[in-house]
């Protein structure tokens, strides 16, 4: 239930990020930031570096390879490097394979993209099994079942924690009450939709007035958490 999100963000070149790429990264649970060039990536680099980088080639493969070369040369601190290309670039990749850990064709199937991204982390020695979810003021430790808002601990029941984790791992995505019951409580749970409403009401109260709107009611549909970057 829920998806693990990297403590360190994933760097994505170039800005603006294609909507399908942004959507896939959000839904699969990655924390990420776009950058238009190496200078911007360097200026926004976290203290402990980026967990990895995705470089979108677009129509200019050489420009993308220059970015890859800058990353490989250590101009910024990034782990795994996935190159996103179109089919016309395939024959040009062979002499440059040392510049990236893996590549994926764009447009892509979301599942293939996720597998290749994970594969690039394995090849580089990085890990994508990260144990913290962070969204704005919210932080959740998936190993210790602790949660905090604005660095203040939240006193959550087990199911409140599970519901908040499920929401926070997929910001911007709308879920029906029935889906939430199935995915959070389990397919064998026969409680009604009121169970979800009660838990959402309790979560909002514990998040506090300032942050209660992190969980949004979508009229006639269900609930969503936070905001999507691609909607």
N, CA, C and O of each residue as an XYZ file, in Angstrom:
924
protein
N       0.849     -1.190      0.000
C       0.000      0.000      0.000
C       0.884      1.240      0.000
O       1.797      1.357      0.817
N       0.618      2.150     -0.902
C       1.440      3.338     -0.978
C       2.745      3.046     -1.715
O       3.063      1.892     -2.000
N       3.489      4.096     -2.018
C       4.748      3.932     -2.723
C       5.833      4.649     -1.957
O       5.589      5.684     -1.336
N       7.039      4.094     -2.001
C       8.159      4.735     -1.341
C       8.651      5.888     -2.199
O       8.744      5.778     -3.422
N       8.960      6.976     -1.550
C       9.402      8.163     -2.259
C      10.819      8.507     -1.816
O      11.138      8.419     -0.631
N      11.651      8.889     -2.744
C      13.041      9.145     -2.422
C      13.191     10.315     -1.460
O      12.517     11.334     -1.609
N      14.077     10.174     -0.467
C      14.401     11.288      0.417
C      15.061     12.397     -0.390
O      14.740     13.575     -0.228
N      15.988     12.006     -1.262
C      16.637     12.973     -2.129
C      15.847     13.074     -3.429
O      15.391     12.058     -3.955
N      15.683     14.274     -3.947
C      14.896     14.400     -5.188
C      15.655     13.900     -6.409
O      16.883     13.815     -6.422
N      14.891     13.580     -7.410
C      15.395     13.158     -8.704
C      15.462     14.391     -9.595
O      14.511     15.170     -9.661
N      16.586     14.564    -10.279
C      16.776     15.698    -11.175
C      16.281     15.340    -12.569
O      16.594     14.268    -13.086
N      15.499     16.245    -13.186
C      14.937     15.971    -14.514
C      15.311     17.109    -15.461
O      14.948     18.261    -15.220
N      16.032     16.793    -16.534
C      16.328     17.724    -17.620
C      15.406     17.384    -18.788
O      15.255     16.185    -19.026
N      14.800     18.236    -19.513
C      14.913     19.674    -19.411
C      13.593     20.264    -18.931
O      12.608     19.543    -18.771
N      13.574     21.548    -18.708
C      12.396     22.251    -18.240
C      11.832     23.061    -19.412
O      12.591     23.810    -20.026
N      10.538     22.954    -19.756
C       9.508     22.206    -19.042
C       9.588     20.700    -19.286
O      10.005     20.243    -20.351
N       9.180     19.949    -18.276
C       9.184     18.491    -18.358
C       7.940     18.035    -19.123
O       6.849     18.541    -18.863
N       8.077     17.092    -20.059
C       6.894     16.602    -20.795
C       5.810     16.130    -19.833
O       6.116     15.466    -18.843
N       4.547     16.460    -20.106
C       3.467     16.100    -19.175
C       3.385     14.616    -18.850
O       3.103     14.255    -17.707
N       3.630     13.734    -19.843
C       3.527     12.304    -19.556
C       4.640     11.843    -18.621
O       4.437     10.932    -17.819
N       5.825     12.470    -18.719
C       6.920     12.139    -17.818
C       6.616     12.633    -16.402
O       6.815     11.906    -15.429
N       6.134     13.865    -16.295
C       5.776     14.406    -14.986
C       4.692     13.568    -14.327
O       4.761     13.276    -13.133
N       3.697     13.186    -15.106
C       2.595     12.380    -14.589
C       3.102     11.032    -14.083
O       2.733     10.601    -12.990
N       3.937     10.371    -14.864
C       4.435      9.055    -14.476
C       5.287      9.136    -13.213
O       5.162      8.288    -12.329
N       6.144     10.139    -13.121
C       6.977     10.292    -11.920
C       6.123     10.543    -10.684
O       6.399      9.997     -9.615
N       5.094     11.360    -10.825
C       4.218     11.645     -9.685
C       3.456     10.400     -9.244
O       3.400     10.086     -8.055
N       2.878      9.702    -10.199
C       2.062      8.546     -9.859
C       2.906      7.424     -9.265
O       2.444      6.717     -8.369
N       4.137      7.247     -9.749
C       4.984      6.190     -9.220
C       5.731      6.608     -7.968
O       6.485      5.813     -7.407
N       5.537      7.839     -7.519
C       5.980      8.212     -6.190
C       7.351      8.836     -6.055
O       7.940      8.774     -4.976
N       7.885      9.437     -7.112
C       9.201     10.066     -7.013
C       9.081     11.534     -6.636
O       8.197     12.240     -7.122
N       9.969     11.982     -5.774
C      10.157     13.420     -5.554
C      11.139     13.884     -6.618
O      12.213     13.296     -6.749
N      10.810     14.916     -7.379
C      11.665     15.331     -8.484
C      11.601     16.833     -8.687
O      10.650     17.502     -8.281
N      12.656     17.348     -9.337
C      12.707     18.768     -9.677
C      13.241     18.919    -11.092
O      14.167     18.209    -11.485
N      12.662     19.846    -11.868
C      13.173     20.076    -13.224
C      14.326     21.072    -13.216
O      14.446     21.894    -12.307
N      15.164     20.991    -14.228
C      16.236     21.965    -14.400
C      16.426     22.223    -15.883
O      16.377     21.299    -16.695
N      16.643     23.477    -16.228
C      16.819     23.839    -17.632
C      18.254     23.643    -18.090
O      18.502     23.464    -19.282
N      19.221     23.675    -17.145
C      20.631     23.539    -17.504
C      21.428     23.121    -16.273
O      20.895     23.043    -15.166
N      22.709     22.855    -16.488
C      23.578     22.406    -15.402
C      23.693     23.466    -14.306
O      23.732     23.142    -13.119
N      23.747     24.736    -14.717
C      23.877     25.809    -13.730
C      22.692     25.819    -12.767
O      22.874     25.970    -11.559
N      21.488     25.661    -13.295
C      20.314     25.630    -12.430
C      20.346     24.394    -11.534
O      20.024     24.473    -10.348
N      20.733     23.255    -12.102
C      20.813     22.031    -11.302
C      21.821     22.185    -10.177
O      21.587     21.717     -9.063
N      22.944     22.841    -10.462
C      23.974     23.036     -9.443
C      23.483     23.982     -8.353
O      23.751     23.763     -7.172
N      22.762     25.035     -8.748
C      22.308     26.018     -7.765
C      21.219     25.463     -6.854
O      21.068     25.917     -5.720
N      20.457     24.481     -7.343
C      19.363     23.908     -6.556
C      19.696     22.536     -5.978
O      18.832     21.867     -5.411
N      20.958     22.121     -6.126
C      21.347     20.788     -5.666
C      21.216     20.657     -4.154
O      21.709     21.515     -3.421
N      20.560     19.598     -3.668
C      20.471     19.369     -2.225
C      21.860     19.173     -1.619
O      22.821     18.870     -2.326
N      21.949     19.350     -0.311
C      23.244     19.250      0.358
C      23.893     17.890      0.155
O      25.117     17.795      0.062
N      23.077     16.823      0.086
C      23.623     15.483     -0.098
C      23.478     14.996     -1.534
O      23.577     13.799     -1.801
N      23.244     15.925     -2.457
C      23.197     15.582     -3.869
C      21.836     15.079     -4.334
O      20.924     14.869     -3.534
N      21.722     14.892     -5.640
C      20.520     14.323     -6.238
C      20.608     12.805     -6.177
O      21.700     12.243     -6.260
N      19.473     12.138     -6.035
C      19.506     10.675     -6.029
C      19.795     10.126     -7.420
O      20.275      9.001     -7.555
N      19.510     10.902     -8.444
C      19.774     10.496     -9.816
C      19.272     11.551    -10.772
O      18.782     12.598    -10.348
N      19.390     11.285    -12.058
C      18.978     12.262    -13.065
C      18.331     11.561    -14.250
O      18.734     10.467    -14.645
N      17.319     12.216    -14.809
C      16.711     11.812    -16.075
C      17.001     12.919    -17.079
O      16.700     14.086    -16.826
N      17.575     12.561    -18.199
C      17.901     13.547    -19.239
C      17.053     13.236    -20.465
O      17.164     12.158    -21.048
N      16.206     14.186    -20.852
C      15.333     14.030    -22.016
C      16.015     14.634    -23.230
O      16.329     15.824    -23.251
N      16.244     13.797    -24.252
C      17.014     14.251    -25.403
C      16.231     15.179    -26.320
O      16.827     16.079    -26.912
N      14.922     15.001    -26.462
C      14.187     15.815    -27.413
C      14.694     15.579    -28.827
O      14.964     14.440    -29.207
N      14.826     16.646    -29.611
C      15.325     16.504    -30.980
C      16.842     16.648    -31.052
O      17.442     16.335    -32.080
N      17.468     17.117    -29.977
C      18.907     17.411    -29.983
C      19.633     16.419    -29.083
O      19.812     16.673    -27.892
N      20.047     15.296    -29.649
C      20.747     14.279    -28.866
C      22.077     14.800    -28.348
O      22.456     14.494    -27.218
N      22.789     15.577    -29.144
C      24.102     16.063    -28.721
C      24.003     16.935    -27.468
O      24.844     16.847    -26.574
N      22.980     17.765    -27.412
C      22.805     18.608    -26.224
C      22.552     17.748    -24.999
O      23.084     18.022    -23.923
N      21.743     16.709    -25.157
C      21.465     15.808    -24.038
C      22.735     15.081    -23.606
O      22.966     14.908    -22.410
N      23.552     14.659    -24.550
C      24.797     13.961    -24.215
C      25.779     14.888    -23.516
O      26.554     14.440    -22.670
N      25.761     16.170    -23.855
C      26.630     17.117    -23.152
C      26.226     17.230    -21.689
O      27.074     17.326    -20.803
N      24.911     17.217    -21.447
C      24.424     17.241    -20.067
C      24.868     15.973    -19.344
O      25.347     16.035    -18.212
N      24.707     14.823    -20.001
C      25.142     13.559    -19.403
C      26.629     13.595    -19.082
O      27.047     13.137    -18.018
N      27.424     14.132    -19.989
C      28.871     14.196    -19.780
C      29.200     15.095    -18.592
O      30.101     14.784    -17.812
N      28.474     16.211    -18.448
C      28.703     17.108    -17.311
C      28.390     16.411    -15.996
O      29.093     16.597    -15.003
N      27.327     15.607    -15.994
C      26.970     14.868    -14.780
C      28.030     13.820    -14.475
O      28.460     13.679    -13.330
N      28.451     13.086    -15.501
C      29.472     12.058    -15.310
C      30.800     12.672    -14.832
O      31.543     12.040    -14.080
N      31.089     13.895    -15.269
C      32.331     14.558    -14.874
C      32.269     15.152    -13.472
O      33.251     15.708    -12.981
N      31.111     15.032    -12.833
C      31.003     15.484    -11.453
C      30.659     16.950    -11.277
O      30.833     17.496    -10.187
N      30.172     17.603    -12.334
C      29.806     19.011    -12.187
C      28.618     19.181    -11.246
O      28.461     20.225    -10.612
N      27.785     18.151    -11.161
C      26.759     18.074    -10.121
C      26.816     16.668     -9.530
O      27.315     15.736    -10.160
N      26.298     16.529     -8.313
C      26.326     15.252     -7.613
C      25.005     14.524     -7.839
O      24.012     14.805     -7.168
N      24.997     13.588     -8.786
C      23.800     12.801     -9.082
C      24.203     11.344     -9.200
O      25.293     11.027     -9.675
N      23.315     10.456     -8.762
C      23.612      9.028     -8.810
C      23.328      8.457    -10.186
O      24.060      8.729    -11.138
N      22.273      7.669    -10.296
C      21.938      7.016    -11.551
C      21.533      8.034    -12.612
O      21.028      9.111    -12.297
N      21.766      7.672    -13.881
C      21.437      8.566    -14.979
C      20.672      7.775    -16.046
O      21.197      6.825    -16.626
N      19.434      8.181    -16.291
C      18.588      7.557    -17.317
C      18.411      8.539    -18.461
O      17.995      9.678    -18.250
N      18.726      8.097    -19.677
C      18.588      8.927    -20.867
C      17.280      8.585    -21.563
O      16.993      7.415    -21.820
N      16.490      9.603    -21.865
C      15.197      9.429    -22.528
C      15.341      9.937    -23.958
O      15.642     11.111    -24.175
N      15.125      9.051    -24.939
C      15.395      9.398    -26.336
C      14.206      9.026    -27.212
O      13.298      8.314    -26.782
N      14.227      9.523    -28.458
C      13.249      9.040    -29.432
C      13.901      7.966    -30.301
O      15.120      7.797    -30.282
N      13.082      7.244    -31.061
C      13.585      6.104    -31.819
C      14.678      6.438    -32.809
O      15.520      5.592    -33.110
N      14.678      7.658    -33.321
C      15.681      8.045    -34.302
C      17.082      8.157    -33.748
O      18.043      8.258    -34.510
N      17.219      8.142    -32.409
C      18.544      8.296    -31.796
C      19.235      6.971    -31.505
O      20.401      6.950    -31.111
N      18.522      5.868    -31.697
C      19.051      4.570    -31.260
C      20.423      4.265    -31.856
O      21.329      3.838    -31.141
N      20.578      4.479    -33.144
C      21.834      4.114    -33.809
C      22.995      5.007    -33.392
O      24.153      4.677    -33.648
N      22.698      6.124    -32.758
C      23.766      7.059    -32.367
C      24.254      6.842    -30.941
O      25.161      7.542    -30.490
N      23.667      5.882    -30.219
C      23.986      5.729    -28.800
C      25.248      4.925    -28.534
O      25.932      5.168    -27.540
N      25.570      3.972    -29.402
C      26.657      3.030    -29.114
C      27.956      3.677    -28.644
O      28.533      3.201    -27.666
N      28.447      4.739    -29.289
C      29.733      5.303    -28.851
C      29.651      6.050    -27.513
O      30.673      6.502    -26.997
N      28.449      6.180    -26.952
C      28.289      7.040    -25.774
C      27.708      6.303    -24.570
O      27.206      6.941    -23.645
N      27.766      4.983    -24.567
C      27.085      4.236    -23.526
C      27.660      4.463    -22.137
O      26.988      4.199    -21.140
N      28.900      4.952    -22.058
C      29.484      5.207    -20.740
C      28.886      6.445    -20.074
O      29.150      6.715    -18.903
N      28.073      7.199    -20.833
C      27.526      8.449    -20.304
C      26.215      8.267    -19.562
O      25.739      9.218    -18.942
N      25.609      7.081    -19.599
C      24.330      6.872    -18.925
C      24.252      5.433    -18.418
O      24.953      4.550    -18.912
N      23.386      5.210    -17.422
C      23.217      3.874    -16.849
C      22.202      3.044    -17.632
O      22.328      1.823    -17.722
N      21.202      3.711    -18.193
C      20.203      3.024    -19.001
C      19.501      4.076    -19.849
O      19.655      5.274    -19.608
N      18.727      3.633    -20.846
C      17.956      4.558    -21.669
C      16.559      4.000    -21.852
O      16.311      2.812    -21.647
N      15.642      4.895    -22.247
C      14.271      4.498    -22.513
C      13.754      5.326    -23.671
O      14.035      6.521    -23.772
N      12.995      4.681    -24.546
C      12.409      5.392    -25.684
C      11.227      6.236    -25.227
O      10.456      5.830    -24.357
N      11.099      7.414    -25.826
C       9.967      8.312    -25.563
C       9.261      8.600    -26.871
O       9.917      8.950    -27.852
N       7.903      8.462    -26.920
C       6.992      8.173    -25.799
C       7.155      6.751    -25.273
O       7.536      5.840    -26.008
N       6.857      6.580    -23.980
C       7.105      5.316    -23.319
C       5.818      4.756    -22.721
O       4.829      5.466    -22.541
N       5.865      3.456    -22.420
C       4.823      2.848    -21.603
C       5.236      3.083    -20.149
O       6.379      2.802    -19.790
N       4.330      3.593    -19.298
C       4.716      3.918    -17.905
C       5.391      2.770    -17.175
O       6.344      2.995    -16.428
N       4.919      1.539    -17.373
C       5.520      0.408    -16.673
C       6.950      0.175    -17.130
O       7.834     -0.072    -16.310
N       7.183      0.252    -18.441
C       8.545      0.077    -18.943
C       9.457      1.162    -18.398
O      10.591      0.889    -18.005
N       8.960      2.398    -18.374
C       9.769      3.498    -17.863
C      10.157      3.259    -16.406
O      11.313      3.453    -16.029
N       9.190      2.837    -15.587
C       9.467      2.602    -14.171
C      10.504      1.494    -13.999
O      11.398      1.607    -13.160
N      10.391      0.426    -14.787
C      11.346     -0.680    -14.694
C      12.747     -0.215    -15.080
O      13.726     -0.555    -14.415
N      12.838      0.559    -16.154
C      14.160      1.023    -16.594
C      14.761      2.010    -15.598
O      15.976      2.020    -15.400
N      13.937      2.833    -14.975
C      14.446      3.764    -13.974
C      15.017      2.982    -12.786
O      16.102      3.293    -12.295
N      14.273      1.961    -12.327
C      14.769      1.132    -11.230
C      16.047      0.392    -11.635
O      16.972      0.242    -10.837
N      16.081     -0.067    -12.893
C      17.257     -0.782    -13.380
C      18.482      0.121    -13.363
O      19.576     -0.324    -13.016
N      18.309      1.377    -13.732
C      19.442      2.300    -13.736
C      19.963      2.521    -12.317
O      21.164      2.715    -12.124
N      19.089      2.495    -11.340
C      19.531      2.634     -9.948
C      20.315      1.406     -9.512
O      21.322      1.522     -8.815
N      19.857      0.242     -9.918
C      20.590     -0.971     -9.545
C      21.980     -0.975    -10.160
O      22.951     -1.346     -9.500
N      22.082     -0.568    -11.412
C      23.376     -0.579    -12.104
C      24.352      0.405    -11.475
O      25.558      0.158    -11.468
N      23.854      1.506    -10.951
C      24.739      2.534    -10.400
C      25.016      2.327     -8.917
O      25.778      3.081     -8.313
N      24.389      1.289     -8.321
C      24.594      1.049     -6.902
C      23.704      1.877     -6.014
O      23.830      1.822     -4.791
N      22.804      2.646     -6.601
C      21.842      3.409     -5.820
C      20.696      2.486     -5.421
O      20.594      1.360     -5.908
N      19.843      2.971     -4.537
C      18.664      2.206     -4.141
C      17.442      3.077     -4.276
O      17.500      4.279     -4.015
N      16.336      2.485     -4.679
C      15.091      3.230     -4.747
C      14.128      2.807     -3.639
O      12.970      3.222     -3.619
N      14.625      1.966     -2.708
C      13.784      1.541     -1.595
C      13.975      2.508     -0.431
O      14.577      2.159      0.584
N      13.473      3.692     -0.582
C      13.681      4.763      0.375
C      12.552      4.758      1.394
O      11.418      4.407      1.068
N      12.856      5.144      2.617
C      11.929      4.911      3.710
C      11.278      6.183      4.240
O      10.735      6.178      5.344
N      11.320      7.256      3.487
C      10.708      8.512      3.919
C       9.836      9.068      2.797
O      10.232      9.062      1.632
N       8.657      9.544      3.155
C       7.801     10.283      2.233
C       7.783     11.724      2.714
O       7.529     11.995      3.888
N       8.052     12.631      1.811
C       7.996     14.057      2.134
C       7.118     14.762      1.117
O       7.274     14.568     -0.088
N       6.194     15.578      1.603
C       5.367     16.387      0.718
C       5.105     17.705      1.444
O       4.371     17.745      2.432
N       5.714     18.784      0.944
C       5.539     20.079      1.603
C       5.926     19.985      3.074
O       7.043     19.577      3.392
N       5.016     20.357      3.978
C       5.337     20.327      5.411
C       5.224     18.942      6.035
O       5.554     18.762      7.207
N       4.758     17.955      5.256
C       4.530     16.618      5.794
C       5.755     15.733      5.586
O       6.349     15.726      4.507
N       6.129     14.987      6.624
C       7.193     13.988      6.530
C       6.710     12.722      7.213
O       6.147     12.769      8.306
N       6.940     11.569      6.548
C       6.513     10.286      7.097
C       7.671      9.301      7.011
O       8.231      9.089      5.935
N       8.030      8.704      8.134
C       9.057      7.679      8.180
C       8.365      6.326      8.071
O       7.637      5.921      8.977
N       8.595      5.623      6.953
C       7.885      4.384      6.693
C       8.405      3.216      7.517
O       7.743      2.185      7.628
N       9.582      3.377      8.090
C      10.152      2.305      8.895
C       9.683      2.371     10.329
O       9.420      1.341     10.949
N       9.576      3.580     10.862
C       9.206      3.736     12.274
C       7.740      4.107     12.469
O       7.274      4.224     13.603
N       7.008      4.293     11.367
C       5.597      4.687     11.421
C       5.415      6.010     12.172
O       4.447      6.192     12.911
N       6.354      6.917     11.971
C       6.232      8.258     12.532
C       5.839      9.220     11.425
O       6.204      9.041     10.263
N       5.087     10.247     11.809
C       4.688     11.289     10.867
C       4.766     12.632     11.566
O       4.548     12.731     12.774
N       5.082     13.671     10.795
C       5.186     15.019     11.368
C       4.689     16.026     10.355
O       4.821     15.828      9.148
N       4.123     17.095     10.848
C       3.699     18.209     10.006
C       4.376     19.455     10.547
O       4.243     19.771     11.729
N       5.103     20.168      9.688
C       5.918     21.298     10.135
C       6.837     20.890     11.278
O       7.054     21.654     12.219
N       7.381     19.666     11.184
C       8.322     19.096     12.155
C       7.696     18.809     13.513
O       8.411     18.517     14.471
N       6.357     18.889     13.610
C       5.662     18.565     14.853
C       5.043     17.176     14.695
O       4.312     16.935     13.734
N       5.327     16.250     15.635
C       4.828     14.872     15.509
C       3.305     14.816     15.457
O       2.611     15.576     16.132
N       2.802     13.885     14.628
C       1.373     13.627     14.545
C       1.053     12.338     15.296
O       1.753     11.338     15.139
N       0.012     12.357     16.100
C      -0.418     11.172     16.840
C      -1.506     10.478     16.022
O      -2.684     10.826     16.112
N      -1.094      9.488     15.218
C      -2.009      8.826     14.287
C      -2.240      7.377     14.701
O      -1.334      6.711     15.203
N      -3.460      6.900     14.485
C      -3.717      5.479     14.611
C      -3.098      4.761     13.410
O      -2.669      5.399     12.449
N      -3.056      3.439     13.477
C      -2.469      2.663     12.388
C      -3.162      2.955     11.059
O      -2.490      3.202     10.058
N      -4.506      2.931     11.036
C      -5.217      3.127      9.778
C      -5.151      4.577      9.316
O      -5.143      4.837      8.113
N      -5.102      5.519     10.244
C      -4.918      6.918      9.842
C      -3.568      7.069      9.151
O      -3.456      7.753      8.133
N      -2.545      6.427      9.707
C      -1.213      6.494      9.109
C      -1.222      5.863      7.719
O      -0.679      6.431      6.771
N      -1.837      4.694      7.601
C      -1.872      3.997      6.315
C      -2.604      4.822      5.254
O      -2.172      4.873      4.103
N      -3.693      5.457      5.630
C      -4.450      6.275      4.691
C      -3.641      7.496      4.273
O      -3.598      7.835      3.090
N      -3.000      8.159      5.231
C      -2.195      9.337      4.912
C      -1.006      8.942      4.035
O      -0.645      9.670      3.111
N      -0.402      7.793      4.324
C       0.719      7.317      3.509
C       0.268      7.075      2.070
O       0.957      7.465      1.128
N      -0.869      6.443      1.902
C      -1.380      6.157      0.562
C      -1.624      7.455     -0.204
O      -1.258      7.568     -1.373
N      -2.245      8.436      0.460
C      -2.482      9.736     -0.171
C      -1.166     10.407     -0.561
O      -0.982     10.815     -1.708
N      -0.247     10.517      0.415
C       0.966     11.314      0.216
C       1.894     10.717     -0.827
O       2.691     11.435     -1.432
N       1.798      9.404     -1.047
C       2.644      8.759     -2.047
C       2.180      9.036     -3.470
O       2.915      8.781     -4.424
N       0.950      9.564     -3.619
C       0.401      9.776     -4.960
C      -0.305     11.134     -5.037
O      -1.512     11.194     -5.268
N       0.443     12.213     -4.845
C      -0.184     13.537     -4.803
C      -0.885     13.891     -6.103
O      -0.390     13.605     -7.193
N      -2.049     14.519     -5.968
C      -2.787     14.995     -7.130
C      -3.717     13.979     -7.744
O      -4.560     14.333     -8.568
N      -3.582     12.713     -7.359
C      -4.425     11.678     -7.940
C      -5.721     11.562     -7.146
O      -5.702     11.569     -5.915
N      -6.842     11.457     -7.847
C      -8.152     11.386     -7.208
C      -8.550      9.926     -7.009
O      -8.425      9.109     -7.921
N      -9.030      9.605     -5.804
C      -9.455      8.248     -5.488
C     -10.902      8.249     -5.012
O     -11.308      9.107     -4.229
N     -11.667      7.289     -5.488
C     -13.023      7.112     -4.971
C     -12.936      6.492     -3.581
O     -11.906      5.933     -3.205
N     -14.021      6.593     -2.825
C     -14.059      5.971     -1.503
C     -13.897      4.463     -1.609
O     -13.249      3.841     -0.768
N     -14.485      3.881     -2.642
C     -14.395      2.442     -2.831
C     -12.950      2.010     -3.093
O     -12.494      0.996     -2.565
N     -12.240      2.783     -3.909
C     -10.833      2.470     -4.173
C     -10.012      2.563     -2.896
O      -9.165      1.708     -2.635
N     -10.258      3.596     -2.100
C      -9.527      3.757     -0.844
C      -9.804      2.597      0.105
O      -8.890      2.093      0.759
N     -11.052      2.177      0.178
C     -11.385      1.032      1.025
C     -10.609     -0.202      0.574
O     -10.046     -0.926      1.396
N     -10.582     -0.436     -0.735
C      -9.897     -1.618     -1.262
C      -8.390     -1.557     -1.076
O      -7.765     -2.544     -0.686
N      -7.803     -0.389     -1.357
C      -6.348     -0.285     -1.366
C      -5.745     -0.090      0.016
O      -4.631     -0.546      0.271
N      -6.460      0.577      0.910
C      -5.919      0.869      2.240
C      -6.396     -0.148      3.278
O      -5.603     -0.681      4.055
N      -7.702     -0.407      3.278
C      -8.253     -1.352      4.264
C      -8.132     -2.800      3.788
O      -8.062     -3.722      4.600
N      -8.108     -2.992      2.461
C      -7.946     -4.337      1.927
C      -9.210     -4.830      1.255
O     -10.320     -4.429      1.607
N      -9.023     -5.712      0.278
C     -10.151     -6.196     -0.516
C     -11.129     -7.035      0.295
O     -12.274     -7.225     -0.114
N     -10.684     -7.537      1.441
C     -11.575     -8.351      2.271
C     -12.348     -7.511      3.288
O     -13.123     -8.046      4.081
N     -12.133     -6.197      3.260
C     -12.808     -5.337      4.227
C     -14.182     -4.955      3.667
O     -14.302     -4.543      2.514
N     -15.201     -5.096      4.494
C     -16.556     -4.862      4.012
C     -17.191     -3.616      4.622
O     -18.411     -3.453      4.572
N     -16.384     -2.753      5.188
C     -16.928     -1.510      5.737
C     -17.441     -0.604      4.637
O     -17.063     -0.753      3.475
N     -18.298      0.334      5.000
C     -18.877      1.241      4.018
C     -18.029      2.473      3.798
O     -16.999      2.672      4.442
N     -18.492      3.302      2.863
C     -17.762      4.521      2.515
C     -17.624      5.470      3.698
O     -16.700      6.283      3.739
N     -18.534      5.370      4.658
C     -18.460      6.242      5.826
C     -17.142      6.041      6.583
O     -16.646      6.970      7.220
N     -16.578      4.835      6.515
C     -15.286      4.571      7.157
C     -14.223      5.524      6.635
O     -13.442      6.076      7.409
N     -14.195      5.716      5.322
C     -13.220      6.630      4.719
C     -13.486      8.062      5.173
O     -12.557      8.772      5.558
N     -14.738      8.486      5.132
C     -15.074      9.854      5.517
C     -14.658     10.151      6.951
O     -14.136     11.228      7.238
N     -14.889      9.197      7.854
C     -14.522      9.386      9.263
C     -13.010      9.538      9.413
O     -12.538     10.413     10.138
N     -12.261      8.688      8.729
C     -10.801      8.762      8.833
C     -10.252     10.037      8.204
O      -9.303     10.624      8.725
N     -10.835     10.471      7.093
C     -10.401     11.728      6.480
C     -10.676     12.892      7.421
O      -9.837     13.779      7.578
N     -11.846     12.890      8.044
C     -12.176     13.966      8.980
C     -11.178     14.003     10.151
O     -10.744     15.077     10.568
N     -10.822     12.830     10.670
C      -9.860     12.773     11.775
C      -8.470     13.217     11.338
O      -7.769     13.908     12.077
N      -8.075     12.810     10.122
C      -6.766     13.228      9.615
C      -6.701     14.746      9.455
O      -5.713     15.369      9.844
N      -7.723     15.328      8.898
C      -7.738     16.780      8.722
C      -7.622     17.493     10.065
O      -6.915     18.493     10.188
N      -8.321     16.970     11.068
C      -8.247     17.580     12.396
C      -6.824     17.492     12.948
O      -6.344     18.441     13.567
N      -6.153     16.373     12.733
C      -4.806     16.208     13.261
C      -3.763     16.979     12.462
O      -2.744     17.396     13.012
N      -4.011     17.172     11.163
C      -3.106     18.003     10.364
C      -3.188     19.462     10.771
O      -2.250     20.229     10.554
N      -4.314     19.845     11.364
C      -4.486     21.217     11.823
C      -5.129     22.090     10.766
O      -5.122     21.766      9.579
N      -5.680     23.192     11.211
C      -6.426     24.075     10.309
C      -5.585     24.544      9.132
O      -6.086     24.665      8.014
N      -4.303     24.808      9.383
C      -3.441     25.350      8.329
C      -3.193     24.344      7.209
O      -3.020     24.732      6.053
N      -3.174     23.047      7.547
C      -2.806     22.031      6.566
C      -3.929     21.044      6.256
O      -3.720     20.083      5.515
N      -5.115     21.273      6.815
C      -6.226     20.346      6.587
C      -6.559     20.224      5.108
O      -7.026     19.178      4.658
N      -6.319     21.300      4.345
C      -6.673     21.264      2.919
C      -5.688     20.467      2.069
O      -5.834     20.415      0.848
N      -4.676     19.841      2.701
C      -3.843     18.901      1.953
C      -4.690     17.754      1.411
O      -4.410     17.217      0.340
N      -5.737     17.382      2.167
C      -6.673     16.355      1.703
C      -7.908     17.062      1.173
O      -8.664     17.667      1.933
N      -8.103     16.983     -0.114
C      -9.176     17.715     -0.770
C     -10.346     16.791     -1.110
O     -10.157     15.649     -1.528
N     -11.543     17.309     -0.923
C     -12.740     16.583     -1.338
C     -13.026     16.904     -2.804
O     -13.131     18.070     -3.185
N     -13.150     15.870     -3.610
C     -13.496     16.039     -5.025
C     -14.963     15.657     -5.160
O     -15.321     14.482     -5.073
N     -15.791     16.642     -5.368
C     -17.238     16.444     -5.336
C     -17.690     15.345     -6.298
O     -17.276     15.290     -7.456
N     -18.541     14.487     -5.784
C     -19.134     13.373     -6.537
C     -18.122     12.298     -6.939
O     -18.462     11.373     -7.677
N     -16.875     12.416     -6.455
C     -15.867     11.413     -6.802
C     -15.252     10.805     -5.545
O     -15.426      9.615     -5.283
N     -14.538     11.610     -4.772
C     -13.855     11.076     -3.600
C     -12.885     12.084     -3.026
O     -13.270     13.204     -2.688
N     -11.612     11.685     -2.914
C     -10.613     12.536     -2.279
C      -9.310     12.539     -3.076
O      -9.004     11.605     -3.817
N      -8.555     13.625     -2.895
C      -7.216     13.738     -3.466
C      -6.319     14.407     -2.443
O      -6.789     15.136     -1.569
N      -5.024     14.153     -2.558
C      -4.045     14.735     -1.646
C      -3.141     15.685     -2.415
O      -2.615     15.324     -3.468
N      -2.956     16.888     -1.904
C      -2.021     17.823     -2.512
C      -2.428     18.201     -3.913
O      -3.601     18.134     -4.281
N      -1.436     18.601     -4.691
C      -1.705     19.056     -6.054
C      -0.784     18.359     -7.010
O       0.384     18.129     -6.697
N      -1.293     18.016     -8.183
C      -0.489     17.407     -9.226
C       0.299     18.482     -9.961
O      -0.177     19.605    -10.126
N       1.506     18.137    -10.403
C       2.327     19.089    -11.173
C       1.964     19.084    -12.651
O       2.376     19.967    -13.403
N       1.193     18.087    -13.061
C       0.939     17.955    -14.501
C      -0.507     18.192    -14.878
O      -0.853     18.130    -16.057
N      -1.367     18.465    -13.895
C      -2.776     18.650    -14.195
C      -3.094     20.025    -14.704
O      -4.251     20.322    -14.999
